[in-house]
């Protein structure tokens, strides 16, 4: 779950206390997150972005009108 959230394999290796990254890589490949559901929010201001990031949303993208899309796993 931590790898899915952060995409930081070295952090996951450290959290699990592994000496070798190979076993960490094996376990991260076994998890399938295809059916994940997210709450999606749209922010227009820096204040809105800041508030959403504080409660665990992550940046997804920005459209041509400057709207920022963020998501958080349900």
ZIWOVEN-V825431 format. One record per pair of residues at least 4 apart in sequence whose ideal C-beta (glycine too) atoms are under 6 Angstrom apart, sorted by the first residue. I is the first residue (numbers start at 1). J is the second residue. Records with the same first field share a line. If there is no record, write none. Layout:
I=J, J
This chain:
2=6, 12
3=12, 28
4=33
6=11
12=24
13=18, 21, 24
18=23, 24
21=25
37=74
38=71, 73
39=72, 74
40=71
41=52, 70
42=67, 69
43=48, 49, 52, 68
49=68
52=57, 70
53=57
56=72
57=70, 72
59=70
60=69, 71
61=69
62=68
63=67
